[in-house]
Amino acid sequence: MGAVLTALGTMGAVVALGWALGRWQVLGERAAPVLARVVFTVATPALLLGTLAHADLRLLLSRTAAATWGSTALVALLAAVVLRLVLRRRAADVTVATLASSYVNAGNVGLPLSVYLLGDPVAVVPTLLFQLLVLAPVAFTVLDGAAAAAAAPADATAVIPWAVRVRAVVRRTLGNPIILGTLTGVLLAALPWDLPEVVFEPFRLVGAAAAPLALLAFGMQLAVPRAPAAAAPRRDLVVTVALRSVVHPVLAWGLGSALGLPAHALLAVTAMAALPTAQNVLVYAMQYRHGEALARDAGLVTTLLCVPVLLIVSAVLA
């Protein structure tokens, strides 16, 4: 488990640096939103394009992918149902909370974990692909729709035909830089020939900034003084953390066992499901200005919990 502790320790050091920068306002009051915007519009799309362009899309047809996708979809569905129907949250807040419950830190923690604990960097690919091809596009569609509705006149629904509003949402969604980077990467991976590697070097260079900048923005957000009203709703946080740190690993193990995965693949699926909430969820929340407190607190709590959870998973299944 040295790889897990090393990865989490490295992330913690960068978050602590971000906290110090935010605490003493070294980069100014607006630094965190600016960094989040850079991550959202430039660095993350570049990272996703370069990563997915080299992914093996045949992994989408494997039993491992089925266990990963099925358990993640169930967790997202549970989160959406509880938050919307039981806690009566707004659609945009439900979307961010659902992401915090199901969107894991596959890059910063999942990749080193898959290399050092599992000995297979490809183990993280099904998780990445589901998040990028399903969770993110659906979430951005809802969030863009909420943003469009908020910006529209009060009587817009009475004047604008439904088809026109759907086209507007689709146009905004396809204009989302993260979705564009994802779709471009998948298209390049599906081509029968490969582009020269020199084409991807600028994307790798810019994409390498995504993780550290997201962690710095996360640390800066932690440094912002919080009034009681700015804290994450306690029930929402409990539901999100329980789904992320307990329910998802159990579902992944159960589904993987039902599909007859061998021991090594079952460990990989369960370990990926036990990862903490990705810092990108906070970046998305800051971009759309919904659920920022929940995304921040869920990222912090699940990161602290993932060490004991991963230790238990590896002890039981390794």
N, C-alpha and C positions, 0 to 999 in steps of 0.2 A: 504493500500500500504506500510505499515511498513516493510513487509517481503521483498518487492522489494528493498526498500532503504537500509535495513540491508544487504541483499545479495550483492548489488552493493558497499556499503561502505566497506564491508569486502574484496571484490575483489580489490577495489581501494587501500586499505591499503597494501595488499600483493604486488600489482604492484608497489606502491611507494617504498616499501622495495627493490624490484628488481632493480628499477631505482637507488636507493642510492648505492646498491652493484655494479651496473655497472658504475655509475658515478665516484666512487672512486676506481674502479677495485679491490675490496676487495677479490674477488675470482679469479682474473687473467683475461687476455684478452680473453681467449677461454672458459670462464665459460658458457656463454649463449648457444653456440652450443653444449657443452657437456651436459648441462641440457636438451636441446631440444632432444638430442639423447637418453638420459635416459628415458624421457617421451615417446618418439616414440617407442623404442624397448622393454621397460620393464614395466613401470608403466601403460601406457594406455592399452596395451594388457591384463594385469592382471585385471584392472578395468572392461574392457569390458567383459571378460570371466565371472567374478563373477556376473556382473549385468545381462547379457543376460541369464545366466544359470538359473536364477530365474524369467525370464520374462514369461508372459502368451502369448504364440504365437497366441492365438485366437483373440487377439486384432488386428491382421493383417487383419481380415475379417470384422471389424466394419465400420460403416459409418464415425466415427471419424477418423479412420486410412485413409479411402479413401480421406477425405477432406485434411488431413495433407499431405499425399503422393502426391495427385494431385497438390495441390498448390505449394509444394516444387519442384516437377518436372517441373512445368511451370516456376517457377523463375529460376531454373538452366538452362532450355532451352533458356529462354530469355537472360540470361547473356551470354551463349555460343554463341548465334547467333549475338548479338550486338558486343561482343568483337572480335569475329573471322571475321565476314563478314563486319562489319561497321568500327571498329577500327583497323582491320588487325593485331591482336596480334598473337604471336606464340602459338602453341597448349599447351605447358607447362604453359605459362603465363595465357592463357585463362582458363586452368583447375584450377589454384590457385584462380583466380578472381571469377570463378563460385562457388567454395567452399566458398569464402568470402561472396558471395551474398546469398547463400542458406544454409550453414552449421551453425546452431545456437548454442549458449552456453546453451545447454539443461541441462548440469550437474551442473555447478556452479550457474546459475541463474534460469534455468528452473525447477530444482527439488525443491528448496525452494519456488519458486513461485507457483508450482502446489500443494504444501502442505499447504501453509498459505493463498494464495489467493483463490485457487480452492477447497481446502480441499480434494484433491485426488492425491496422489503421482503417481498413474498409468497414469495420464493425459500426462506425459512427455514421456511415453514409445513408442507410435507410432512415435514421432519425433526422438527419439534415434534409433529406429530400422531402420527407413528409411535412416538415415545418415550412420549407421554402415553397413547395408546390401546392400545399393544401391550407395549412393553418394561416400563413401570412396573407395569401391572396383573399381568403374568406374574411379575415379580420380587417384588412384594408378596405374591402368592399363595404363592410358595415360602417367603418369609421369615416370613410369618404362620403357615404350616404348621409350619415349624421351631420357631417360638416356642411354638406350641400343643403340639407334641410334647415340647419341653423342660419345659413346665410341667405336663404330664400325669403321673400316677403311672406307675411302671415297668410295671405290668401293665395299663395302660389299653387297649392294643390288644386284649387278650384279653376285655375286658368291654364295650367300646363298639363297637357295630356300625359298619361302614365308612361307611354312609350318614350316620350321625350325625356322624362325624368330618368328612366332606365338607361337610355343612351348616355345621358350626362354622367350617371354613376359609373358606367362602363368606361367612358372616356377618361374620367378622373382616375379610375383604378388602373387602367393600362398606362396612364401617365405617371404612375407611382414608380420611382426609381428602383426600389427593391424588387418589385415584380418584373420590371423590365430587365434588370440584371439576371434574375432567375430564369426567365423565359429565354433570354439570349444564351445563357449557359447551357440550358437543356437542349436548345436547338443545335448548338455547336457539338454537344455530346452525341446527338443523334445523326450527325453527318457521317457518311461513309468514309470520309477522309479527314485528316487532322491539319489544322493550321500550323504554320511554323511556330515554335515555342517563343521566338522573339516577339511575336504579336501579344503574348500574354504577360510579358515582363512588366509593362506599365501597370497592368491591372494587379499583378502580384505586389508591386511596390506600394501602390495606393491602398490596396486591400489589407496590407499588413498593418495599417494604422487603425483599422476598424476596432479590433479588440482593445488595445490600450486606450484609445480615445473614449470608447464606451465605458471602460472601467474608471477613467478619470472623471467623466461626467457623472457616473454613479457616486463616486466619492464626494464630488462637489455638492450633489443633491443631499447627501447625508449631513453636510455641514450647514445647510440652510436651517436657521432656527424655525422650529415648528410650533405654531399655536395649536391648541387642542383640536380646533376645527380642521387643521391641515393634516391630522393624523389619519392613517388608514382606518376605515371602519373595522372594529374588532371582529365582528362575525364574518365579514368578507375575508379578512386576513386568515382567520382560523380555517375557513373552508378551503381557501387557496393553498395554504401550507399543508393541510391534511391530504388534499388531492395530490399535490406535487411530491411530497416526501414519503407518503405511506401508500395511498390507494394506487397510484400509477405503478410503482414497482411490483405490488402484489398482483395487479391485473396483468402486467407483462409476464410475470412468472407463470400465472395460471394459464394464460393464453398460449404461451410458449410450450408449456407442458402438454396442453391439450393437442397441440399441433405436432407433438413428438420431436421437438428439437433436441439434438444431442447436447450433452452437458456443457460444452464450451459455448455453443450458440445460445443456450438458455442463460448462461452467466452474462453473455454480452448483452442480450436483450434486456435483462433485469437491471444490469448496471447502468445502461444508457437511460432507463426509465427512472433511475434514482438520482439523476443529476439535478442540480439546483436550477431555479428559474434563471433564464438568460438575461444578462444586462440589456440586451437589445429590446426587451419588453419595456424597460424604462425609457429607452430612446424613443420607441413608438408612442408611448404615453405622453412624453414631453412634446413630440411632434404634433399630436392631435389634441393635447391639453385635456386629457381625460384619464382619471385613475392613476395619477403620478405617485401619490402617497402609497397606494396599494402596491404598485409595481416596485417601488423602492424598498418597502418593508418586506415584501415577499422575497425579493432577491436577496436581501440580507439574511432573513431567517432561514430560508432553504439552503443557502450557502453554508451557514453554520451547522445545519442538521445533516448535510449530505455526507460529512465525514463519518459519523457513527452509522448512518444508513448504509453507506458503501462498505464499511467494515463488516457489518452484519451480512450483507449480500455476499461478499467475497468469502466470508467464513462458512456460510451455509452451502454455497453453490460451487466454490472453487474446487 
